[in-house]
Every structure is written in C-alpha cells, then in structure tokens.
Amino acid sequence: MELKTEAVVLRAANYKESDMLLTLYSLNDGKITAKISGVKKANAKLKFCTQPFCFAEFMLSKRGDFHTVTNAACIDMFYQDADINKIYAGFTALEIVSNLGGGENKDRFYQLVNFLKELKYGEVNYLTLLNSFLLNFLKSEGYGIFSANCPVCGKKIEDRVKFDFESAAFFCFDCNEQGTEIRRETYLTFEKFSNNNFDVTEKGNIGLLKLLDFYITEKLNFNIKSLSELLKLSFGLK
C-alpha cells in the first residue's frame, strides 16, 4: 500500500551498509518508523530527508507495520545552523514528541510544525517559545500543570510557593508538606503563560524551563537530554 503524508524527521539511525531508519512524526499516522534505502551513498537524492528537523511530504510503501520511504519532497528545513541555543530548543521539541507522540493527532502535529517554524523565522524569544510549546504539548498529552488558587486553602498564592510533582499543582508554602519550594518568579511566569501573557523575563523563563525539566523527569520518567544540555551549556544549570 502506498501512503503520502507530511512529516517531520525526529531522528535518524544507521541501518545496514547504506540504509537508514527514520523516526517520523506524520500528519496522518502520528509517529512511524520508516526505512530509507541507499541514502548513505554519495549521490543519494533523498539524503536531505535523513536530517532531523526536515519537514517534507513523504511517499511511503507500507507492508504490514513496516514502512519504506520511496520518495520525498522537501517543504522546509527547520535546522538552526547558526544558533546553538535554538538548536537545543528544537531538539527538545523533537525529543518530547518522540517520547510522547503516539498515534495520529493533527493538533500535536501542527503544534510541532508551528513551533519549529516560529523558532526559525519568528521574532519571539526562543525560551518563551519553548516554554509555551512544552506547556501546551504536556497539556494535550494529559500531563498539564494546573493554574488556580492553592488546592488546599483555596486562596490566591501570595507569598512562598511550593510545587507538587505528583498533583502537578502549585500550593501555598504552609499548605503542602511534600512539595518542593520554587522561586516565586517561576510561579508568576507560569501564571502569565496560563493567561497568554508572554511578557516575561529571561530569569522567569529559565526558572520555568528548569521546573519543566524536573517535572518531565519525575512525572513521565524520562529525561530530555537536549533540555538538560540547553540549561547547562547556556545558563550553567545542572
């Protein structure tokens, strides 16, 4: 059976002498793995579509659950070859989609494509874009963080703040024994994102990214290596 679908290349791995295996996130079928033959040869015409961040229209041959790329037409190459921070931000998005993105979901697909497009061509700060993408993607996967008054006392959180990873919610400092205290600026930055207010400071963005890094590790039991590297290399955070 022949399939035609738009897809973003999440990663590529060597396979046999001259072939590769691509992990694609596609519009019509979600995450799929596809073999592409002979692509490591010097004159291979489809070499371009083995690069992460490649957004293309793929022709696939499907036999059972096995896919083979037969042709591809490039739509855009979202790779950020001049900005290491944006490279790591982009790879962070590819990693979380690779880990969480399952079957067909057009909203998730367009979330990824629009994020990569804005990261390459837009003027919004890359940290703001990444925080917004991660929060929206986690919410779409059922791992959203709650924005509301303290779940225990019902009051607005005015002073010291704790975040509880299990319930994915913020609490007044004295209302939760198990939570982890976070910077108030991190909490206020999250609240701004929840209200579609993206006028945030770099310090607030970094704090929120660090919180999301811990949250994904604790709640979802996997580490986004690109996000950890972004925080470490760009801001000296471990």
N, C-alpha and C positions, 0 to 999 in steps of 0.2 A: 504494500500500500504506500502511495506517495503522499507526503504531507508538505504543506507550505505554511510557515509561521514566522512571525517576527520573534527575535530572541536576543538576549544579552548574554555574552560569554562570561560566566562566573569564574571558571578556571579551566586549565588545560593540562593534560598529563601525557607523557610519552607512552606509546603503546607499540610494541614490536619495533621493527627496524626503522620504518619510515612513516608510521601512522601515529595518530594521537587520539586521545579520548577527551571530548569536550563536555563540560557541565554547562548546560544552557538553562536560562530561565526564560520560558517562552510565553507568548500571549495566550496560546490556545491549549497548552498542555502542562503549564507550570514547569517544574524542574525536571529535566530529562538529561540522560547521558547519551552521547552520540559519538560513534567512531568516524574519523575523517581519514581517508586513506591517502598515502603517498605525500602527505603535506610537508614532511621534513625534507623532501627533495629540493634542490636549489631553485628549480624553475616552477615549483608548485603554484598554481594560480590562486588557490584558496588559502595561502599562507596567512593572509591578513586576518582571517576569521578564527585563528587559533589564539589571538591575543585577548586577554581579559579586557573588559570594557568595550569590546566590539559589539555594536548594535547592528544587526543585519537581518535580512529576510532569508531564511534558510529553506532549502529544499531537502527533505529527509525521506529516506526509504525506511519503512517500518516493517519488521518481520517479528511477530510476537511482541515482546517487550524490548526488542533490540532496534536501535536507530542507527542509520548511517547517513552522514551528510553527502549529498550528491551535487549540490551547488549552493552558492550563497551570493547575495548582492549587498554590499555594504550600505548602510543607512548613515551611520556616524561612528567615529572612533572617539570614545569619551576619555581616552587616556590623557592624564595630565603630565606631560613630559617636562614641564618647567617648574613645577611647584611640588616639593616633596610632601608638604602638609596636605595638599589636595589629593595627592596620590594615596596617602594613607587613609584619608577620609573616604575616598572612593572605594578602596579595598575593604574598609569597614562595612560599607553597604553591601558589597558582594558577599562578604563572609556571613553576615547575618541572614541574608536571603538564602544562601546556600545551606545554612543550618536549619532555618525555619520554614522557608518556602517549600510547600509540597505540591499539591495538585493545582489545577487551573484556577487562577484568581486574577481577573483582569485589573482590579483595583490595585493589588500588590504589584503587578507588572508595571502599571503606569506610575506608581509611586517611585519605583526604582528608576525608570527611564527619565522621569521628570527631575528627580534628584540629580542624576548624573548630568543631565542637560544644564541644569542651573549651576552645578558645580563647575562646569567647563565654561559656560557662556555668560552666566549671570553675574550680578554685582553684589549680591548678598554675601556677607561674611561666611566662609566655609564652616566655621564652628556652629553658627546659627543654623545653617542648612543641615548639618549633620545631626544636631540635637533634634531638630524638627522631624527629620526623616526617622530617626530611631524611635522617638516617642510615638509617631503615627504608625510605624510598622509594628512595634510591640503591641499597640492597642488593637490593630487589625488581626493580630495573631492570638488575642485573648490574654495578653500579658500587660495590659495598660496599667499605668500608675494613677491612683485616684487623686483628684483635686477637689478638696472640700474642706469644711471645718474639721477640727480634731474629732475622730470617730468615737472617742470616749466621752469627752465633756461637751461636745457639740459646739464649742466656741471657736472663734477665729484664732489662729495661732499667732500670738503677738510677740513672743519672746524667743527663748531657746527651742530648737526644733529637733525631733528625732524622726528617723525614717525606719519603718519596719519592713524588712525584705519579704517576710512571709505574707503579710497582708497587702504589700505594695501601697502603703499609705503613710502620710505624714501625721505626727502626733505632737501635742504639747510635751515638753520635756518631762514633766511630772506625771503624765498620763500613761506612759508606756515604759515598762521595766526592761523589755527585751530589745528595743530599738537601738539604733546607732545615732549618736548626735551628729548632725551635719551643720555646715555653715548656713546661717540664715540667708545669706545672699544666694546660695544654691537653691533654697526653697523658694525664694521670691522670684528667681529666674524661671523655675518650673511653673510657678503660678502665671507668669507673664506668657509663657508658651501656651499654657492651657487656655488663655484668653486671646490667643492670636496676636499678642503684642511681642514683637521681635526686637524692640528697642532695649537690648540687654548689653551688659558689659562683658569684656573678654574674661574677667575673673569669674563672673557668673556662669558664662558658657563653659569654662574649663571645669568648674565645680560640678555642673550638671553632667558633663561628659564623664567625669570620674565616677559620679554616683551611678550613672547608667552602666558603666563598665563593671562595677561591683554587682549591680542588680542582675545583669545578664549572667554573670558568673555564678552568683548564689541561687538565683531563681531557675535558670534554664540549664545550669550545669555544663556550660561550655564557655571557653574563653575566646573572645575576638582578638586575635593576635595583632591585627592591624590597628585596632583602637588602643591597645596597650602600648604599642610602639609609637603611635602618634602622641600619646600623653607623655611617654618617656623621652622621646627624642626632641619634641618641640617645646616641652614645658618642664622637663626634668622630674616628672611624676612617675612613681612606680606603682 
